[in-house]
Amino acid sequence: MINFLATATLAISMIAAAPKAPQWEHSYGKALEATRAGQDPLLVVLDKPGSDKSQLEPSLLGDDDANSQNSKALEPYRLCHVDVTTDYGQKVAKAFHASEFPYVAIIDKTGSVVIFRKAGKVKEDEWTRILDSHKSGERSTATEYVSLKPTDGSAQPYCPMCQRQKQLQQQQQQQ
């Protein structure tokens, strides 16, 4: 009887400790709220599931195996995956000014600043590098800004750091 209990206890603990597949939230609002309540950066993926050109590879989303390198790289993040073929998905895409898919954004751990964005296909080695370099959710680690074509007609891509610098310069000139 003791052997049975020991075996059962060991089996249950192994099941509980087994890696779990990443849990993706499909509501951007809920994911952002959870990020603001916690201390994890938010990874947002906007794409068109089932489309070869406009979908992030399922293996990058950790769908293939809970033990995979991609699943482990996603662990530091709150995860949000939105289907842009829905009305809700189109509203979220508009909020991000996303017109090309797949679209990936990382929001800092406070839930207030987009520290990374990229539109278009992502290769596996690039995905790993992106996730690794932003996993702390700190704004200071945002060394790379990749953006869509500007929506305001300017030739410059959007860069939050550049925008902040322009604001500071304008404030100094007004004083």
N, C-alpha and C positions, 0 to 999 in steps of 0.2 A: 504494500500500500504506500509506503514512504517513497519507494522508487517511482511509482506512478505519479504521486504528487510532485516530486522533484522534476520528473520529465515534463509534466504539464506546465509547471511554473517556468521552466527553461523555455519551452515552446512559446508560451505567451510572451515572455520577455523578448524573445527573438522577433516575434511578429511585431511587437510594439516598437522595437528599435529598428526595424527594417525601413529603408528609405522609402519615402512616399513620392509619388509623381507630383510635380508642381501643381498647385491649385490656382487656377486663373479665375479672376473675378471678371464678369462680363459687363458690370456697371462701373463706368468711370467715376461717377459720383461716390459710390460706396468705397471704391478703391482709394480715392483721394481722401475721403474722410478717415479711413483706416490709417493711411499714411500720416495724416496730421495728428492722429491720436497716438501713434507709435513713433518709432525712430528709424523706420526703414525707408529707403528710397523707393519710388514707384516706377516700375517699368511698364510703359504703355505700348502696346502693339496694335496698330490699326491696319487691317488688311481685308482682302476678299477671299475667304475660305473657298477652296475648290478651283481657284484661278492659278494657273502656273506662273503668270507674270506678276500678279498682284497679291501674292500670298507669301508670308514668311515660311520658310521650310519647317514642317512640323517637327523635325528632329531638333531644330534650334529652340523650340518651345518646350523641349523635354518630354514630348509625347511618346517617344520611342521606348525609354527605359528610365526608371527612377534612379538607377545607378550610373547613368551616363554622365559624361563631363558637362554636357549642357544643362542637365538637371541640377547638378551641383553648383554650377555657375549662377543659377537663378535663385539659390537659397537666400542670399542677403536682401532680396527684393520683395516688395509687394508686387503682385502681378495683375495686370489688366489687359485683356485681349478683347478687342471690339471688332465686330463684323460691320464693315462700312456699307454693306449692301442693304442694311436695314435703315429705317428712318432715324432711329436713335444713333446708329453708327455714323450716319451722315452729319448729324448735329455735332457729335464729338469731333469728327474730322474737320468740320468748319471751325470749331473752337481752337483747334491746333493749326489752322490754316493749311491743312494737308490736302493736296490734290493728286499726289502720286503715291501709289501704294506698292508694297508694304511701307508703312511709316512707323518709326520707332522713336519714342521719346523717353527720357529718364528725368524724373522730377526729384528734386532734393528731398532729404529726409524730413524737412519741415512741411513739405507739400506746397511750397510757395514759388519755386523757381525751376524752370526747365533748364537742366544743366547739360543736356545732350539731346540732339534730334538728328534723324537721318531718314531720308526718303529713298526708296528703291531697294533692290536686292541686297542682301547681306550674306557674305561668305562666312563659313564656319569659323575660320581663324580670326576674322574681323569681329564677329559676334563675341567670341571669347575675350578678345582684347577690350571691346567696349564694356562688357559686363564687369570685367576685372578692374578697369580703370575708374569706374563710377560706383562701385559697390559700397563705399563708405557713405554715399549720399551727401557728401560735403560739397559746397559750392566751389571751394578752392581747387578741387580736382577737375573741374570742368575746363580742360585745356583744349578741347576740340569742339567746334561747332560746325555741324554740317547741316545745311538747310535746303529747303526747296527753292525754286526760283522765286524771287521776291514777288509778293502779291500787290505791292503798291506801285509797281512800274519802275522802281529804281533798279540800278544795275548791281547794287550791293545786296548780299544775302543778309538776313536778320541775325544779329549777334547781340545777345543781352549785355555783354560786357561793353561793347562799343556804344550801345544805346545809353548805358549808364554814364559812360565817360562823356558823351555829348551833353547829357543833362547837367552834369557837374560843370562842364565848361560854360554852358549857357547861364547857370546860376552865378558863376563867378563873374561873368561879363555884366550881369544885371546889377551886381553889388558895386 
